[in-house]
Amino acid sequence: MKTAPTPLALAAFVVLATLTGCGTTVTNEPRSTSRHAADATEALSGGIRGLTGVKGKASDSGPGVQECSGKDRDTYFRIFHKWSFYPASASDLDAAMRHLKDGMPEHGWKIVEYGPDTSRNKNLTLVADNDEQKTGVHITQMKKRNPPKLSLMVVSGCYRVPEGQKVEHF
């Protein structure tokens, strides 16, 4: 299921990019090909999915490559993975968010924000950083959507491709 990013998702992306340090002047970014980093980010998303603790279905959207602000786009990149989780029962949304809030810290995630957003629906949101993985996630519980879902955006920090290689954009 492919969807166009909403203004809220784009704002979350900017916040996560800032939280994960992309665009800083640090020159010791981890080195990776964009494909390998995308696979790692997708696996990290799968780990988050497992922490929901409820049955359901995840969208099949894949990760993408984004530039690191102020850096050479052929050498530096970050990965984003926007996807949705649809629990088997709408009543499982609260349990999924509770499991994420309680379980993520045990897996290296630091919860930096938890509570209702400023939308008319006052959607419950969770923002977390994983310093070891240099990744952030923004999760929004969307109870009033049809079907109800969790909307997730995972964003990595900046990577640098190995010497002699260029970023593969997808």
C-alpha positions in Angstrom: 0.0 0.0 0.0 1.7 3.2 -1.2 0.5 6.6 0.0 1.6 10.1 -0.5 3.2 11.8 2.5 0.9 14.2 4.4 2.0 17.5 5.8 2.0 16.0 9.3 4.2 13.1 8.1 6.6 15.5 6.4 6.8 17.6 9.6 7.5 14.5 11.6 10.2 13.6 9.1 11.9 16.9 9.6 11.7 16.6 13.4 13.1 13.0 13.3 15.9 14.1 11.0 16.8 16.8 13.5 16.6 14.4 16.4 18.8 11.8 14.7 21.5 14.3 13.9 21.3 14.4 10.1 22.7 17.5 8.7 25.2 18.1 11.5 28.9 18.8 10.7 30.1 15.5 12.2 32.4 13.8 9.7 32.4 10.3 11.2 29.0 9.1 9.9 28.6 5.4 9.7 29.5 4.0 6.2 27.1 1.9 4.3 25.6 1.4 0.9 22.0 2.8 0.6 20.6 -0.7 0.0 22.3 -2.2 3.1 21.2 0.8 5.3 17.6 0.4 3.9 17.6 -3.3 4.8 18.8 -2.4 8.3 16.1 0.3 8.7 13.4 -2.1 7.4 14.5 -4.7 9.9 14.4 -2.1 12.7 10.8 -1.3 11.6 10.0 -5.0 11.9 11.3 -5.0 15.4 9.0 -2.1 16.3 6.1 -4.0 14.7 6.9 -7.0 17.0 6.8 -4.7 20.0 3.1 -3.8 19.4 2.2 -7.2 20.9 -1.0 -7.4 18.9 -2.1 -9.2 15.8 -2.5 -7.2 12.6 -1.2 -6.4 9.2 1.6 -4.0 8.2 1.5 -2.1 4.9 4.1 -3.3 2.4 5.8 0.1 1.7 9.5 0.0 1.4 12.2 2.4 2.7 13.5 5.3 0.6 16.6 7.4 0.4 16.7 11.1 1.4 19.5 13.6 1.2 21.3 14.9 4.2 20.9 18.6 4.4 23.9 20.6 3.3 25.9 17.5 2.2 26.9 16.0 -1.1 23.9 13.9 -2.3 26.1 11.4 -4.0 28.1 10.7 -0.8 25.7 11.2 2.1 22.2 9.9 2.7 19.6 8.9 5.3 16.9 6.3 5.1 13.2 6.8 5.8 10.6 4.1 6.1 6.9 5.2 6.3 4.5 2.4 6.9 1.2 1.7 8.6 0.0 -1.0 11.0 -3.6 -2.2 11.0 -4.5 -4.2 14.1 -6.9 -7.1 13.8 -9.3 -5.2 16.0 -9.6 -1.5 16.5 -9.7 -2.0 20.2 -6.1 -3.3 20.0 -4.8 0.2 19.1 -4.6 1.3 22.7 -2.9 -2.0 23.7 -0.4 -1.6 20.8 0.6 1.9 21.9 0.9 0.8 25.5 3.1 -2.1 24.5 5.3 0.2 22.4 5.6 2.8 25.2 6.5 0.1 27.8 8.6 -2.2 25.6 10.7 0.2 23.4 13.0 1.3 26.2 14.0 -2.3 26.9 15.2 -2.4 23.2 17.4 0.7 23.2 14.7 3.3 22.4 14.3 6.5 24.5 10.8 7.8 24.5 11.1 11.6 23.9 7.5 12.4 23.5 4.2 10.7 24.3 0.7 12.1 24.3 -2.0 13.6 22.2 -1.0 15.7 19.1 -2.4 19.1 18.3 -4.8 17.8 15.6 -8.6 18.0 15.9 -8.6 14.3 16.7 -6.0 14.6 19.4 -4.2 11.5 18.0 -1.9 9.8 20.5 1.7 10.1 19.4 4.9 8.5 20.4 8.3 9.8 19.4 11.4 7.8 20.3 15.2 7.8 19.5 17.6 4.9 19.4 21.0 6.3 19.8 22.8 3.0 19.2 21.0 2.6 15.9 21.1 6.4 15.2 17.4 6.2 14.3 14.2 7.9 15.3 10.6 6.9 15.0 7.3 8.9 15.0 4.2 6.8 15.7 0.7 8.2 15.5 -2.4 6.3 16.6 -5.2 7.1 14.2 -8.4 5.7 15.8 -10.8 7.7 13.7 -9.4 6.5 10.4 -11.2 3.9 8.4 -9.7 1.4 9.0 -8.0 2.5 12.3 -4.3 2.3 12.2 -0.9 3.2 13.6 1.1 5.4 11.2 4.9 5.1 11.6 7.8 7.0 10.2 11.3 5.6 10.9 14.2 7.9 9.9 17.9 7.1 10.2 20.8 9.5 10.8 23.2 10.3 8.0 25.3 7.6 6.4 28.3 8.0 4.1 28.8 5.6 1.3 32.1 3.6 1.2 35.0 5.2 -0.8 34.5 4.9 -4.6 30.7 4.4 -4.4 27.7 6.7 -4.9 24.4 6.8 -3.2 21.7 4.8 -4.9 18.5 6.9 -4.7 15.2 5.0 -4.5 
